[in-house]
Amino acid sequence: MDACEEFRKLLLETRNANANKRQVSLKLCSLLVEERGLLRFIQSTLDLDESSQRATTHLQRFHATATIVARMPALSVSESEYFQRLAAQLFDILKLNPRQNAEITEKLWKIAAFICIELNERNTKLTDVHIIEPIANAMQNKHFEQHRLTVKNSLLITNRLVICKFPLSKLFRLFSNLFYIHSKLMKTQSHLKTPVENTLAAFVSSNIRIVYLLENTIFNEHYLYDMFSAKTVTICDEITVDFEFDGEQKNEIEPNLAKIDDIAQAAIGLIEKSSEDFKIEFFLRLMDRMLLSSSPFFKLLLYALIDSLQPSVSNVILNKPSKSIQFVVSNLDRITNTFHSELFDFKEPFSADKEHESKCLDEVLTASLNVSLEIVSQLIDSNKKLNEEDKSLLNYCITSLEKIIDLFANEEIKCVAKNLKSKIMQLNEKKLSSESLECSEVQEAISSLNDSSLPVRAHGLILLRRLVLSKNESVMKEKQRLWINVEACLSDKESYIYLAAIRTLAAFAVVATDDVLPVLLRAFHDKSRTIQERVNIGEVLIFLSKDIGQMANHYSKSFVDAFLRGTKDEDPTIRMSSLSNLGQFCAVLNFGISPYIIEIFHCVKCILQTDPFLEVKRASIMFIHLMLNGMDKNTIKAIETEILSIYRLLKQVYNTTLDDVLQLHCQLGIEQIDRIAKELLTMNTDNLKRIQII
């Protein structure tokens, strides 16, 4: 019996309820650890032919196979040896050449990658030792006989693991090797160039913290000297790369322009594919490093990177101004303090080395300063994108700009600093003038409210309402005092004044509904107030419900309770006002009326039977008309349970009352019910297409 038949037999045994699962697992394990055992298992258990009519997808079967291999309940060898033998077979599958049968080979890669993922979930440490470590060693040109991996193999295996969503955090240690190999492959025609670039792009797009890994990779001398174990690295058959590094670390790397260009182009290519946050974070890290780097090699590399990135980062800086301003403020402060300390540190006469070091530092400071000033200039020119906090932060630049004007000898830089300082001061003046204008408008509104002239008082209320809706800071701070002043206008005899006051109070309520609504509800039931004031407050509540729209459903219980309570008030005017307000509020609610319909209908019925005032009875029938007027065939379900009772009540009142007005209101309510019924029964012909036969 060949191995494939044995595998099929074992899988059939697992479906037997009486089978010994441990024995099956041991047999399966012993077959898997044999040479090419994993590949035979895959071939015997999976139908890789696209013409298969099985219901399960390939992906489901791949995951199932990976789970069987990685989650064996019993092993015939130690777990470490199991991982080691599987790893060697997984590498053989992952480095298969797709030229013979590309589709099947690609599926085998996916199965192998899924098995790696499952093995990692089973035991992370053993995955590091037997899978990640060999890939890293091969990528550094360290050859070990048991794995038989080359640099080319390690690059392709890494790419295939990344494509299949292997945890990137496990592969971070490979990033630096991949980056330097990518920098050497960029100018070649190698088929490895695209896989390596895609692998790095996956790293960059996965996590913003890769910024620090990329920075350390580029600017860490240990990476440059110790990355590869050999001076000459054969990446693939047709490409051999001389990295020009040896095992002896020198004190300083010579500025090799070709090498700088390779690294800079590789970094720029990756960053262009990254997110805006990644771009700006990396750019600011470069700016921060300008004052730390002393090596000529790294200085030139920094200048090359910053010069290449600045055009593309300019737009990003404008989209993320807060972060950029905070960095620029701290960077300018550090530059000026460093320059100041160097300028006054002359206790000893300068030696030639000291003079050369000072000159280099001056060049770095000037370059960093030029970039920082350019960023400040862009931010000021696009001040419309800056919020008030950003504009306040810019003020911290003024002190640094003044030091630049006083300390730096470069006239061009001094001129730029003066210009930027002037622009920041102008921004502050505009801010102060706008604030003073707002304060003057608030003062004008307050003084107008107390004026004896009717037009002036009305203007004050309109102006105050506009300030409230714009959420003016001064108005919000004085909200309580202004509320009292506006509330006093509700008792004004002039209708124009108290209507304007109603609209202004409604504006206050819209801006701060949670704070103002309870105050309005208490005022509506406050019997110490005049009847006119209470009626006007009821109108404020209705304006508020209409202004907040769908949010009225959130406050519906408070509104309905207040108006139902008002229908029991001892004053008939308040009862009529409450019924009218309740009808308008129900029209706003639509579907939201469902929980209250029985209680509301019972209330109306009781008023018709018991209230001694004819005007209140008229108002109760008018309430039904207002409620129905706000409904259509789509929202009628909200009162579906009571619609028949409402219809009978209207008919009964219409047939028994002698009051013409009451009869008219009943007739209007019945017409609304007829309208809704017709809409429900009439076929909607809006979407029907007319076909004409010519």
C-alpha positions as CSV (number, residue, x, y, z in Angstrom):
1,M,0.0,0.0,0.0
2,D,1.5,3.4,-1.0
3,A,1.6,6.5,1.3
4,C,-1.4,8.2,-0.4
5,E,-3.6,5.1,0.2
6,E,-2.5,5.0,3.8
7,F,-3.5,8.7,4.3
8,R,-6.9,8.1,2.8
9,K,-7.4,5.1,5.0
10,L,-6.5,7.0,8.1
11,L,-8.9,9.9,7.3
12,L,-11.7,7.3,6.8
13,E,-10.9,5.9,10.2
14,T,-11.4,9.4,11.8
15,R,-15.0,9.3,10.7
16,N,-15.6,6.1,12.6
17,A,-17.0,7.0,16.1
18,N,-15.4,3.9,17.6
19,A,-11.9,4.6,16.2
20,N,-9.0,5.2,18.6
21,K,-8.2,8.8,17.8
22,R,-4.8,8.6,19.5
23,Q,-3.7,5.7,17.4
24,V,-4.8,7.4,14.3
25,S,-3.0,10.6,15.2
26,L,0.3,8.7,15.9
27,K,0.1,6.9,12.6
28,L,-0.6,10.1,10.7
29,C,2.2,11.8,12.5
30,S,4.7,9.1,11.6
31,L,3.7,9.4,7.9
32,L,3.9,13.2,7.9
33,V,7.5,13.4,9.3
34,E,8.8,11.1,6.6
35,E,10.5,12.7,3.6
36,R,7.9,14.3,1.3
37,G,5.3,13.0,3.7
38,L,3.5,16.4,3.9
39,L,3.3,16.8,0.2
40,R,1.9,13.2,-0.3
41,F,-0.7,14.0,2.5
42,I,-1.8,17.1,0.6
43,Q,-2.0,15.4,-2.7
44,S,-4.0,12.4,-1.3
45,T,-6.5,14.5,0.7
46,L,-7.1,17.6,-1.5
47,D,-8.7,17.8,-4.9
48,L,-6.7,20.7,-6.5
49,D,-8.5,20.4,-9.9
50,E,-10.6,23.4,-10.7
51,S,-13.2,21.2,-12.4
52,S,-14.2,19.7,-9.0
53,Q,-17.9,19.7,-8.3
54,R,-17.5,19.6,-4.5
55,A,-19.5,22.1,-2.5
56,T,-16.6,23.3,-0.2
57,T,-14.2,25.9,-1.5
58,H,-10.5,25.4,-1.9
59,L,-9.9,27.9,0.9
60,Q,-12.0,26.0,3.4
61,R,-10.2,22.8,2.6
62,F,-6.8,24.5,2.8
63,H,-7.7,25.7,6.3
64,A,-9.0,22.3,7.3
65,T,-5.8,20.6,6.1
66,A,-3.6,23.1,8.0
67,T,-5.6,22.5,11.2
68,I,-5.2,18.7,10.9
69,V,-1.4,19.0,10.4
70,A,-0.8,21.6,13.1
71,R,-3.2,20.4,15.8
72,M,-2.3,16.8,16.0
73,P,-3.5,15.5,19.5
74,A,-0.7,12.9,19.7
75,L,2.8,12.9,18.2
76,S,5.1,10.0,17.4
77,V,8.1,12.2,17.9
78,S,8.9,15.2,20.2
79,E,7.1,18.5,19.4
80,S,10.4,20.1,18.5
81,E,11.4,17.4,16.1
82,Y,7.9,17.5,14.6
83,F,8.3,21.2,13.9
84,Q,11.8,20.8,12.5
85,R,10.8,18.0,10.0
86,L,7.6,19.9,9.0
87,A,9.6,23.1,8.5
88,A,12.0,21.5,6.0
89,Q,9.0,20.1,4.0
90,L,7.2,23.5,4.2
91,F,10.2,25.3,2.8
92,D,10.4,22.8,-0.1
93,I,6.8,23.5,-0.9
94,L,7.1,27.3,-0.5
95,K,10.1,27.5,-2.9
96,L,8.5,25.4,-5.6
97,N,8.9,26.9,-9.1
98,P,5.5,27.8,-10.6
99,R,6.7,27.4,-14.3
100,Q,5.4,23.8,-14.7
101,N,1.9,24.1,-13.3
102,A,1.3,27.6,-11.9
103,E,-2.3,27.1,-10.5
104,I,-1.6,24.0,-8.5
105,T,1.8,25.3,-7.3
106,E,0.1,28.5,-6.0
107,K,-2.5,26.4,-4.1
108,L,0.4,24.4,-2.6
109,W,2.0,27.6,-1.4
110,K,-1.2,28.7,0.3
111,I,-1.6,25.4,2.1
112,A,2.0,25.5,3.3
113,A,1.5,29.1,4.5
114,F,-1.7,28.2,6.3
115,I,0.1,25.4,8.0
116,C,2.8,27.8,9.1
117,I,0.2,30.1,10.6
118,E,-1.4,27.2,12.5
119,L,1.9,26.0,13.8
120,N,2.7,29.5,15.0
121,E,-0.6,29.5,16.9
122,R,0.3,26.1,18.4
123,N,3.8,27.1,19.6
124,T,5.3,30.5,18.9
125,K,8.8,29.7,20.2
126,L,9.2,26.6,18.1
127,T,7.9,28.5,15.0
128,D,10.7,31.1,15.7
129,V,13.4,28.5,16.0
130,H,12.4,26.2,13.1
131,I,10.7,28.5,10.6
132,I,11.7,32.2,11.1
133,E,15.3,31.7,12.2
134,P,16.3,29.6,9.1
135,I,14.7,32.2,6.8
136,A,16.6,35.0,8.5
137,N,19.9,33.0,8.3
138,A,19.4,32.3,4.6
139,M,18.6,36.0,3.9
140,Q,21.9,36.9,5.6
141,N,23.7,34.4,3.4
142,K,24.4,31.9,6.2
143,H,23.9,28.4,4.8
144,F,22.8,25.4,6.9
145,E,22.7,22.0,5.3
146,Q,19.4,20.8,7.0
147,H,17.3,23.6,5.4
148,R,19.1,24.0,2.0
149,L,17.8,27.6,1.7
150,T,19.4,30.3,-0.4
151,V,18.9,34.1,-0.3
152,K,16.6,33.8,-3.3
153,N,14.5,31.1,-1.5
154,S,14.2,33.2,1.7
155,L,12.9,36.2,-0.3
156,L,10.3,34.2,-2.1
157,I,9.2,32.2,1.0
158,T,8.8,35.5,3.0
159,N,6.7,37.0,0.2
160,R,4.4,34.0,0.0
161,L,3.9,34.0,3.8
162,V,3.1,37.7,3.8
163,I,0.6,37.2,0.9
164,C,-1.2,34.5,3.0
165,K,-1.5,36.8,6.0
166,F,1.2,35.3,8.2
167,P,1.6,37.5,11.3
168,L,3.9,40.3,10.2
169,S,5.0,40.9,13.8
170,K,6.9,37.6,13.6
171,L,8.7,38.8,10.4
172,F,9.8,42.2,11.7
173,R,13.4,40.9,12.2
174,L,13.6,40.3,8.4
175,F,12.7,43.9,7.5
176,S,16.3,45.4,7.5
177,N,17.6,42.5,5.4
178,L,14.7,42.9,2.9
179,F,15.3,46.7,2.7
180,Y,18.9,46.5,1.8
181,I,18.4,43.7,-0.7
182,H,15.6,45.8,-2.2
183,S,17.9,48.8,-2.5
184,K,20.3,46.7,-4.6
185,L,17.6,45.1,-6.7
186,M,15.9,48.3,-7.7
187,K,18.1,49.1,-10.6
188,T,18.2,45.5,-11.9
189,Q,15.7,43.5,-14.0
190,S,15.5,40.6,-11.5
191,H,12.2,38.8,-11.1
192,L,12.8,39.1,-7.4
193,K,12.4,42.9,-7.4
194,T,8.6,42.9,-7.4
195,P,8.1,40.3,-4.6
196,V,10.6,42.0,-2.3
197,E,9.0,45.4,-2.9
198,N,5.5,44.0,-2.3
199,T,6.7,42.4,0.9
200,L,8.1,45.7,2.2
201,A,5.0,47.6,1.1
202,A,2.9,45.1,3.2
203,F,5.1,45.9,6.2
204,V,4.8,49.7,5.7
205,S,1.0,49.6,5.3
206,S,0.5,47.3,8.3
207,N,1.6,49.5,11.2
208,I,2.7,53.2,11.8
209,R,5.4,51.9,14.2
210,I,7.3,50.5,11.1
211,V,8.5,54.2,10.8
212,Y,10.9,53.6,13.6
213,L,12.1,50.3,12.2
214,L,12.7,51.9,8.8
215,E,14.6,54.8,10.4
216,N,16.8,52.4,12.4
217,T,17.4,50.3,9.3
218,I,18.6,53.3,7.3
219,F,20.7,55.1,10.0
220,N,22.1,52.2,12.1
221,E,25.7,51.5,11.4
222,H,25.6,48.0,12.8
223,Y,23.0,47.1,10.2
224,L,25.4,48.4,7.5
225,Y,28.4,46.4,8.6
226,D,26.8,43.2,10.1
227,M,23.9,42.6,7.9
228,F,25.5,40.0,5.7
229,S,28.0,37.3,6.7
230,A,29.8,37.5,3.3
231,K,31.1,40.5,1.3
232,T,29.6,39.2,-1.9
233,V,26.0,37.9,-1.9
234,T,24.5,35.8,-4.6
235,I,20.8,36.8,-4.7
236,C,19.9,34.7,-7.7
237,D,21.6,32.9,-10.5
238,E,22.0,36.0,-12.7
239,I,22.6,38.6,-10.0
240,T,25.6,38.8,-7.6
241,V,25.8,41.9,-5.4
242,D,28.9,43.2,-3.8
243,F,27.8,45.0,-0.6
244,E,31.3,46.3,0.1
245,F,31.0,45.6,3.8
246,D,33.4,43.5,5.8
247,G,33.4,42.1,9.3
248,E,35.6,44.9,10.7
249,Q,33.6,47.9,11.7
250,K,35.2,51.2,10.8
251,N,35.0,54.5,12.7
252,E,33.3,56.2,9.9
253,I,31.5,55.2,6.7
254,E,32.9,56.9,3.6
255,P,30.3,59.0,1.7
256,N,29.6,56.8,-1.3
257,L,27.1,58.7,-3.5
258,A,26.0,55.5,-5.4
259,K,25.2,53.8,-2.1
260,I,23.4,56.9,-0.7
261,D,21.3,57.0,-3.9
262,D,20.4,53.3,-3.6
263,I,19.2,53.6,0.0
264,A,17.4,56.9,-0.6
265,Q,15.5,55.7,-3.7
266,A,14.5,52.5,-1.9
267,A,13.1,54.4,1.1
268,I,11.3,57.0,-1.1
269,G,9.7,54.3,-3.1
270,L,8.3,52.6,0.0
271,I,7.1,55.9,1.6
272,E,5.2,56.9,-1.5
273,K,3.1,53.8,-1.1
274,S,2.4,54.5,2.6
275,S,-0.4,56.4,4.4
276,E,-0.4,60.1,5.1
277,D,0.3,59.5,8.8
278,F,3.3,57.3,7.9
279,K,4.7,60.0,5.5
280,I,4.5,62.8,8.0
281,E,5.8,60.7,10.9
282,F,8.9,59.6,8.9
283,F,9.6,63.1,7.6
284,L,9.5,64.5,11.1
285,R,11.8,61.8,12.3
286,L,14.2,62.8,9.6
287,M,14.0,66.4,10.7
288,D,14.6,65.3,14.3
289,R,17.7,63.3,13.3
290,M,19.4,66.2,11.5
291,L,20.7,67.5,14.8
292,L,21.9,64.0,15.9
293,S,23.8,62.7,12.9
294,S,27.6,63.4,12.7
295,S,28.7,61.0,10.0
296,P,29.1,62.6,6.5
297,F,27.5,59.5,5.0
298,F,24.3,59.9,7.0
299,K,24.3,63.7,6.6
300,L,24.2,63.3,2.8
301,L,21.6,60.5,3.1
302,L,19.4,62.8,5.3
303,Y,19.6,65.6,2.8
304,A,18.8,63.3,-0.1
305,L,15.7,61.9,1.8
306,I,14.4,65.3,3.0
307,D,14.9,66.9,-0.4
308,S,13.0,64.1,-2.2
309,L,10.2,63.9,0.4
310,Q,9.5,67.6,0.9
311,P,7.3,68.2,-2.2
312,S,5.0,65.2,-1.5
313,V,4.9,65.8,2.3
314,S,4.0,69.5,1.9
315,N,0.3,68.7,1.2
316,V,0.2,66.1,4.0
317,I,1.6,68.7,6.5
318,L,-1.4,71.0,5.6
319,N,-3.8,68.1,6.2
320,K,-2.2,67.3,9.7
321,P,-1.3,70.8,11.0
322,S,-1.4,70.1,14.7
323,K,1.3,67.5,14.7
324,S,3.5,69.5,12.4
325,I,3.2,72.7,14.5
326,Q,4.1,70.9,17.7
327,F,7.2,69.4,16.0
328,V,8.3,72.7,14.4
329,V,8.0,74.6,17.7
330,S,10.2,72.2,19.5
331,N,12.7,71.9,16.6
332,L,13.1,75.7,16.3
333,D,13.6,76.0,20.0
334,R,16.2,73.3,20.0
335,I,18.0,74.8,16.9
336,T,18.2,78.3,18.5
337,N,19.3,76.9,21.9
338,T,22.0,74.8,20.2
339,F,23.3,77.7,18.1
340,H,23.2,80.0,21.2
341,S,25.3,77.6,23.3
342,E,27.8,77.1,20.5
343,L,28.1,80.8,19.9
344,F,29.0,81.6,23.6
345,D,31.1,78.5,24.3
346,F,34.5,80.0,23.8
347,K,36.4,79.2,27.0
348,E,39.2,77.5,24.9
349,P,40.6,78.7,21.6
350,F,39.4,76.7,18.6
351,S,41.6,74.0,17.3
352,A,41.5,73.0,13.6
353,D,39.3,69.9,14.5
354,K,37.1,72.0,16.7
355,E,36.7,74.6,14.0
356,H,35.8,71.9,11.4
357,E,33.3,70.4,13.8
358,S,31.7,73.8,14.4
359,K,31.4,74.4,10.7
360,C,29.7,71.1,10.1
361,L,27.3,71.8,13.0
362,D,26.5,75.2,11.5
363,E,25.7,73.5,8.1
364,V,23.4,71.0,9.8
365,L,21.6,73.7,11.9
366,T,21.1,75.9,8.8
367,A,19.7,73.0,6.7
368,S,17.3,72.0,9.5
369,L,16.3,75.6,10.1
370,N,15.5,76.1,6.4
371,V,13.2,73.2,6.3
372,S,11.5,74.2,9.6
373,L,10.9,77.7,8.4
374,E,9.5,76.4,5.1
375,I,7.0,74.3,7.1
376,V,6.0,77.3,9.2
377,S,5.5,79.4,6.0
378,Q,3.2,76.7,4.5
379,L,1.1,76.5,7.6
380,I,0.7,80.2,7.9
381,D,-0.2,80.5,4.2
382,S,-2.9,77.9,4.7
383,N,-4.3,79.4,7.9
384,K,-7.9,78.6,6.9
385,K,-7.1,75.0,7.7
386,L,-5.8,75.9,11.2
387,N,-8.1,75.8,14.2
388,E,-7.8,78.1,17.2
389,E,-5.5,75.8,19.1
390,D,-3.2,75.5,16.1
391,K,-3.0,79.3,15.8
392,S,-2.2,79.6,19.5
393,L,0.6,77.0,19.2
394,L,2.2,79.1,16.4
395,N,2.7,81.9,18.9
396,Y,5.4,79.8,20.5
397,C,7.5,80.2,17.4
398,I,7.8,83.9,17.9
399,T,10.5,83.6,20.6
400,S,12.6,81.3,18.4
401,L,12.2,83.6,15.4
402,E,13.4,86.5,17.5
403,K,16.5,84.6,18.5
404,I,17.1,83.7,14.8
405,I,16.9,87.4,13.9
406,D,19.4,88.3,16.7
407,L,21.9,85.4,16.4
408,F,22.1,84.2,12.8
409,A,24.5,86.0,10.4
410,N,22.8,84.7,7.3
411,E,20.8,87.7,6.0
412,E,18.4,85.5,3.9
413,I,17.4,83.4,7.0
414,K,17.0,86.6,9.1
415,C,14.7,88.0,6.4
416,V,12.6,84.9,6.3
417,A,12.3,84.8,10.1
418,K,11.2,88.5,10.2
419,N,8.6,87.9,7.5
420,L,7.2,84.8,9.4
421,K,7.1,86.7,12.7
422,S,5.2,89.5,11.0
423,K,2.6,87.0,9.5
424,I,2.1,85.3,12.9
425,M,1.5,88.7,14.5
426,Q,-1.0,89.5,11.8
427,L,-2.8,86.3,12.5
428,N,-3.0,87.2,16.2
429,E,-4.4,90.7,15.3
430,K,-7.1,89.1,13.1
431,K,-8.0,86.8,15.9
432,L,-8.2,89.6,18.4
433,S,-10.2,91.8,16.1
434,S,-12.7,88.9,15.4
435,E,-12.9,88.3,19.2
436,S,-13.5,92.0,19.9
437,L,-16.1,92.1,17.1
438,E,-17.9,89.1,18.7
439,C,-17.8,90.8,22.1
440,S,-19.2,94.0,20.7
441,E,-22.0,92.0,19.0
442,V,-22.9,90.3,22.3
443,Q,-22.8,93.7,24.2
444,E,-25.0,95.2,21.5
445,A,-27.5,92.3,21.8
446,I,-27.7,92.6,25.6
447,S,-28.1,96.4,25.6
448,S,-30.8,96.1,22.8
449,L,-32.9,93.7,25.0
450,N,-33.3,96.5,27.6
451,D,-34.1,99.3,25.2
452,S,-37.5,101.0,25.4
453,S,-37.9,101.0,21.5
454,L,-39.7,98.0,20.1
455,P,-37.6,97.7,16.9
456,V,-34.4,97.8,18.9
457,R,-35.6,95.1,21.3
458,A,-36.6,92.9,18.3
459,H,-33.2,93.5,16.6
460,G,-31.5,92.5,19.9
461,L,-33.4,89.2,20.0
462,I,-32.7,88.4,16.3
463,L,-29.0,89.2,16.8
464,L,-28.8,87.1,20.0
465,R,-30.5,84.1,18.2
466,R,-27.9,84.3,15.4
467,L,-25.1,84.3,18.0
468,V,-26.6,81.4,19.9
469,L,-26.9,79.2,16.7
470,S,-23.3,80.0,15.8
471,K,-22.3,78.8,19.3
472,N,-20.5,82.1,20.2
473,E,-18.2,81.5,23.1
474,S,-19.1,84.7,25.0
475,V,-22.8,83.9,24.6
476,M,-22.3,80.3,25.8
477,K,-20.5,81.5,28.9
478,E,-23.3,84.0,29.7
479,K,-26.0,81.5,28.8
480,Q,-27.8,81.6,32.1
481,R,-28.0,85.4,32.4
482,L,-29.0,85.9,28.8
483,W,-31.7,83.2,29.2
484,I,-33.3,85.2,32.0
485,N,-33.3,88.4,29.9
486,V,-34.9,86.6,26.9
487,E,-37.4,84.8,29.1
488,A,-38.6,88.2,30.4
489,C,-39.6,89.1,26.9
490,L,-42.2,86.3,26.8
491,S,-44.7,88.5,28.8
492,D,-44.3,91.4,26.3
493,K,-47.6,92.6,25.0
494,E,-46.2,93.1,21.5
495,S,-46.6,89.9,19.5
496,Y,-43.5,90.6,17.4
497,I,-41.4,90.7,20.5
498,Y,-42.7,87.6,22.2
499,L,-42.6,85.6,19.0
500,A,-38.9,86.6,18.5
501,A,-38.3,85.7,22.1
502,I,-39.9,82.2,21.5
503,R,-37.5,81.7,18.5
504,T,-34.5,82.8,20.5
505,L,-35.3,80.5,23.4
506,A,-35.8,77.6,20.9
507,A,-32.3,78.4,19.6
508,F,-30.9,78.1,23.1
509,A,-32.7,74.8,23.5
510,V,-31.4,73.4,20.2
511,V,-27.8,74.2,21.1
512,A,-28.0,72.7,24.7
513,T,-31.1,70.5,24.6
514,D,-30.2,68.4,27.6
515,D,-29.7,71.5,29.8
516,V,-32.6,73.7,28.6
517,L,-35.4,71.2,28.0
518,P,-36.0,70.4,31.7
519,V,-36.1,74.2,32.5
520,L,-38.7,74.7,29.7
521,L,-40.9,71.9,31.0
522,R,-40.8,73.2,34.5
523,A,-41.7,76.7,33.3
524,F,-44.6,75.3,31.3
525,H,-46.2,73.9,34.4
526,D,-45.2,76.9,36.7
527,K,-48.5,78.3,37.9
528,S,-46.9,81.4,39.3
529,R,-46.3,82.5,35.7
530,T,-49.0,84.3,33.7
531,I,-51.1,82.3,31.3
532,Q,-49.6,84.1,28.3
533,E,-46.1,83.2,29.4
534,R,-47.0,79.5,29.8
535,V,-48.6,79.4,26.4
536,N,-45.6,81.0,24.8
537,I,-43.3,78.5,26.5
538,G,-45.5,75.7,25.0
539,E,-44.8,77.3,21.5
540,V,-41.0,77.3,22.4
541,L,-41.3,73.5,23.0
542,I,-43.0,72.9,19.7
543,F,-40.4,75.0,17.8
544,L,-37.7,73.0,19.6
545,S,-39.2,69.6,18.6
546,K,-39.4,70.7,14.9
547,D,-35.8,72.0,15.0
548,I,-34.2,68.9,16.4
549,G,-36.1,66.7,13.9
550,Q,-35.5,63.0,14.4
551,M,-33.9,63.6,17.8
552,A,-37.4,64.4,19.1
553,N,-37.9,60.7,19.4
554,H,-35.2,60.6,22.1
555,Y,-37.0,63.2,24.2
556,S,-40.6,62.0,23.3
557,K,-41.5,60.8,26.8
558,S,-40.7,64.2,28.4
559,F,-42.7,66.1,25.7
560,V,-45.7,63.7,25.8
561,D,-45.8,63.6,29.6
562,A,-45.7,67.4,29.8
563,F,-48.5,68.0,27.3
564,L,-50.7,65.2,28.8
565,R,-50.2,66.8,32.2
566,G,-51.2,70.1,30.7
567,T,-54.5,68.7,29.5
568,K,-55.5,68.2,33.2
569,D,-54.6,71.8,34.2
570,E,-57.3,73.8,35.9
571,D,-57.1,76.6,33.4
572,P,-58.9,75.9,30.1
573,T,-56.5,78.0,28.1
574,I,-53.5,75.8,29.2
575,R,-55.6,72.6,28.4
576,M,-56.3,73.9,24.9
577,S,-52.7,74.9,24.4
578,S,-51.5,71.5,25.6
579,L,-53.9,69.7,23.2
580,S,-52.7,71.8,20.3
581,N,-49.1,71.3,21.1
582,L,-49.6,67.6,21.5
583,G,-51.2,67.3,18.1
584,Q,-48.2,69.1,16.5
585,F,-45.7,67.0,18.4
586,C,-47.4,63.8,17.3
587,A,-47.1,65.0,13.7
588,V,-43.4,65.4,14.2
589,L,-43.0,62.0,15.9
590,N,-44.6,59.8,13.1
591,F,-43.7,56.2,14.0
592,G,-42.6,57.3,17.5
593,I,-46.2,57.9,18.6
594,S,-46.9,54.1,18.9
595,P,-46.0,53.7,22.6
596,Y,-48.3,56.6,23.6
597,I,-51.3,56.2,21.3
598,I,-53.6,54.3,23.7
599,E,-52.9,56.8,26.6
600,I,-53.4,59.8,24.3
601,F,-56.7,58.5,22.8
602,H,-58.0,57.7,26.2
603,C,-57.2,61.3,27.3
604,V,-59.1,62.8,24.4
605,K,-62.1,60.6,24.9
606,C,-62.3,61.6,28.6
607,I,-62.0,65.3,27.7
608,L,-64.9,65.0,25.3
609,Q,-67.0,63.3,27.9
610,T,-66.1,65.3,31.1
611,D,-64.7,68.7,30.2
612,P,-67.3,71.5,30.8
613,F,-65.7,74.0,28.4
614,L,-66.8,73.7,24.7
615,E,-63.5,75.3,23.5
616,V,-61.5,72.5,25.1
617,K,-63.7,69.9,23.4
618,R,-63.1,71.6,20.1
619,A,-59.4,71.6,20.8
620,S,-59.5,67.8,21.5
621,I,-61.1,67.1,18.1
622,M,-58.7,69.5,16.5
623,F,-55.9,67.5,18.1
624,I,-57.0,64.4,16.3
625,H,-57.1,66.3,13.0
626,L,-53.6,67.6,13.6
627,M,-52.2,64.2,14.5
628,L,-53.8,62.5,11.4
629,N,-52.7,65.4,9.2
630,G,-49.1,64.5,9.9
631,M,-49.5,60.8,8.8
632,D,-49.6,58.9,5.6
633,K,-50.0,55.3,4.5
634,N,-46.4,54.5,5.7
635,T,-46.8,55.9,9.2
636,I,-50.4,55.0,9.9
637,K,-49.1,51.7,11.4
638,A,-48.2,53.7,14.5
639,I,-51.9,54.2,15.4
640,E,-53.1,51.0,13.6
641,T,-54.6,49.5,16.8
642,E,-56.7,52.5,17.6
643,I,-57.7,53.9,14.1
644,L,-61.1,52.2,14.1
645,S,-61.9,53.6,17.6
646,I,-60.8,57.1,16.5
647,Y,-63.1,56.8,13.4
648,R,-66.1,55.7,15.5
649,L,-65.5,58.5,18.1
650,L,-65.4,61.2,15.3
651,K,-68.6,59.8,13.8
652,Q,-70.3,59.7,17.2
653,V,-69.4,63.3,18.0
654,Y,-70.3,64.5,14.5
655,N,-73.8,62.9,14.8
656,T,-74.6,64.0,18.4
657,T,-73.2,67.5,18.8
658,L,-75.0,70.7,18.0
659,D,-71.9,72.8,17.7
660,D,-71.0,73.7,14.1
661,V,-67.3,74.2,14.9
662,L,-67.1,70.8,16.6
663,Q,-68.8,69.2,13.6
664,L,-66.3,70.9,11.2
665,H,-63.3,69.6,13.2
666,C,-64.9,66.1,13.2
667,Q,-65.4,66.3,9.4
668,L,-61.8,67.4,8.9
669,G,-60.6,64.4,11.0
670,I,-62.8,61.9,9.0
671,E,-61.5,63.3,5.7
672,Q,-57.9,62.7,6.9
673,I,-58.8,59.1,7.7
674,D,-60.5,58.7,4.2
675,R,-57.3,60.2,2.6
676,I,-55.1,57.7,4.3
677,A,-57.4,54.8,3.5
678,K,-57.4,55.8,-0.2
679,E,-53.6,55.9,-0.2
680,L,-53.5,52.4,1.2
681,L,-56.1,50.9,-1.2
682,T,-54.9,52.7,-4.4
683,M,-52.2,51.0,-6.4
684,N,-49.0,53.0,-6.7
685,T,-48.5,53.7,-10.4
686,D,-45.4,55.9,-10.1
687,N,-43.0,53.1,-11.1
688,L,-45.2,51.5,-13.8
689,K,-43.8,51.7,-17.3
690,R,-46.1,52.6,-20.2
691,I,-45.6,50.4,-23.3
692,Q,-46.8,51.9,-26.6
693,I,-47.3,49.7,-29.6
694,I,-46.7,51.6,-32.8
